[in-house]
Structures are given as C-alpha cells and as structure tokens.
Amino acid sequence: MPKRIIIDTDPGIDDAFAFLLALASPEIKLEALTTTQGNVTLEAATRNALAVLELANASHIPVIAGSVVPLVQPLRASAHVHGESGIGNSKLPTPKSKTIEGHAVDYLIQRVLAEPGELSIFPIGPLTNIAMAIRKEPKFAKAVKELVIMGGAVLEHGNVTPQAEFNIYVDPHAAHIVFHSGVPITLIPLDVTHKCLLKIEHVDRLLKIKSPITKFINDAVEVYLRFSFDHGFTGSALHDPLTLATIIAPELLTFKELHVDVDHSSGVSMGKTFGDFFGNTSKPVNMKVALQVRGEEFIELFIQRMETLAKSIS
C-alpha cells in the first residue's frame, strides 16, 4: 500500500523535483501540498506548487497556502539560488487551478486529527507551518505519524552561513519547537544531500525524451547548476527529493539516532543544528539523522523515475 504523505514546501527548484518524484513513485500517495515562505515569498511558492502539479497532470492534488513570514525572523528568500520566480528559467503558465480556502496550518491540523497516526508530513522548507500547528493544537504532535524533514547540517558545513543550512536558518525558532515536540522525526541534512548531485550529463540524458517534464527540468535547473558550479560542486544537490528515498529506497541511507538541537540565538551560529554524538547532554534521542547515502544510486533512481514520468506526459 502506498505511503500517504503531505509535502510542506517553499518551491524552489528541488522542491518542484520532489513533487515530480513523488508523482512518479507508486510507493507514494501524495495527498496535498502546503506552502510556506522560504526560497520565495508565500505567493510565489503557492503559484509554483500549483503550476508544477498542473504540468504533471496532477491538479487534483490540493494546495493550501500557509505562513507568510517566519515566526520571529524577517523573510529571507534565495533568488540567487532558485531564480526570481523560484523555479529557475522555466516559464510555466499561470495555473488554472486554485488553492483550497483556509490556512495551511488549519488544514494540517484537520487532516492529521481526522486520521491519527495515518499521515506522514514531509517538510522540505522552513518549519513555520509545522511549528504553528504544534503550538496551535496540542493533539497534533501525537496524531501525526512522522515528520521527514529536509534541513540542517550536523557534521557538514552550512550552505547559507558557515554553520547553518537554509531551511533551518530561515526559521530557527520554528525548528526548535519542532525538534522538541516529541513527533517522530527523520532528518535529511546537507551531510547526505550534498552527495546527491544532478549533473549536466544527467539532464542531457533526460532531454533525449521530448516531454514538458524534461523541458521543465532543464529550464529550471540552469540557474541552480550555475550557483552550484560557483560554489565548487560538480552538480546541483537534490536536497528535497532525497527525503522521498526514505520511502522508495531506504536502503540507500544510513541513519544514526541522536539528540539534535538548534541554535536559535541571534549570534553567528544561528540556525546551526548540532547532534549529541557522545551523550554529553544526557538528553533523549529525538530523531533519526541520515549521515551517509549512496548518492549516485539515488541520482540514477531519480533519473529513471523522471524518464518514466516524461514518457507518460508528452
């Protein structure tokens, strides 16, 4: 039976690729997208979510808009990484579909409480919506099946400051709430996502199939590849799609159970995630952290799934 998930997202190029991977994976039933600020404004994130679903003939999946700003910090978008639109140089048409009325936080609470223990949430942007749901409804944390979070850098360096990963840095106060909520958490940090690189030769392989899907991937990733090359990478990290490997290919990941916390001060380490590897704090484990990955195998899996999806949408 496919795993039922909701993706909480701020699309974002790799967010969009995560949607496509979910739609291309029979092991997954994508039930909704909830949007938040992060890579782009909430308005742009929501438009991108609708447009990508429409591209993939999946407009039946509901999209619900959420948090406009982080809990405490000002909005920090990343146009230099994802382009002004959030999805690179792609020119997706204005979506015909509309969002579901209401706020994403209320939607998440309603869905999770209606079916306790049944729905997994995959937050692949800042954790604002999730933290607000936890604070607004005390029953939420015990009713959600699990959170699979793309965020953090435990042993790896940061990608927005020397110590902090973008999603956590954008709303460290939300991350602190979520990490201490008691919800079962799997963390997919930069430690593994930086080993999953989509390269030019992979995109060229996809372009052998004429499809709106392959054109979108090519157009979207151009800006992202340029940013990646400028920072010493040989390809663009598939941060957000890797969260789905926990469903479709968990054998590619190696996990360690840790107590992980986050610095939400205003100092130089704001947004830093740190794991208690030696039990120095005597605090209980609060998550599973992916620390190793067979990155090339994951990229091959991603390419194969995109080829299959592209062949179905011409």
Number of C-alpha atoms within 10 A of each C-alpha: 7 12 15 15 23 21 25 29 31 33 33 30 26 25 27 25 25 24 23 24 25 22 20 21 19 12 16 18 16 19 15 19 27 28 35 34 30 30 32 25 23 21 15 21 27 25 24 27 27 24 23 24 22 19 17 18 12 16 18 11 15 19 26 24 27 26 22 16 19 21 18 12 13 10 17 17 18 17 16 14 20 25 21 15 21 30 33 24 19 19 12 15 12 11 16 9 16 14 16 13 10 11 15 24 24 17 19 25 22 14 16 22 19 12 12 15 13 16 22 19 23 22 27 28 28 31 31 32 28 26 22 19 21 21 15 13 14 12 15 22 24 17 20 22 19 20 23 23 24 27 28 31 27 26 14 17 16 22 17 15 15 12 22 29 25 26 25 28 29 30 28 29 24 25 27 20 19 23 20 14 18 14 19 17 20 22 23 30 26 26 20 23 25 18 21 23 21 21 16 16 10 16 18 12 12 21 18 10 17 13 17 16 25 24 16 21 23 20 17 25 27 20 22 24 23 16 17 17 12 10 10 8 16 15 22 24 24 24 24 29 24 28 25 22 20 15 15 20 14 13 11 17 19 14 16 15 16 19 22 23 21 25 20 19 12 10 8 12 17 21 31 25 26 18 18 17 12 9 12 7 9 9 11 12 15 19 23 19 26 23 20 16 22 14 21 14 13 22 21 14 16 23 18 15 17 23 20 13 20 22 14 12 14 11
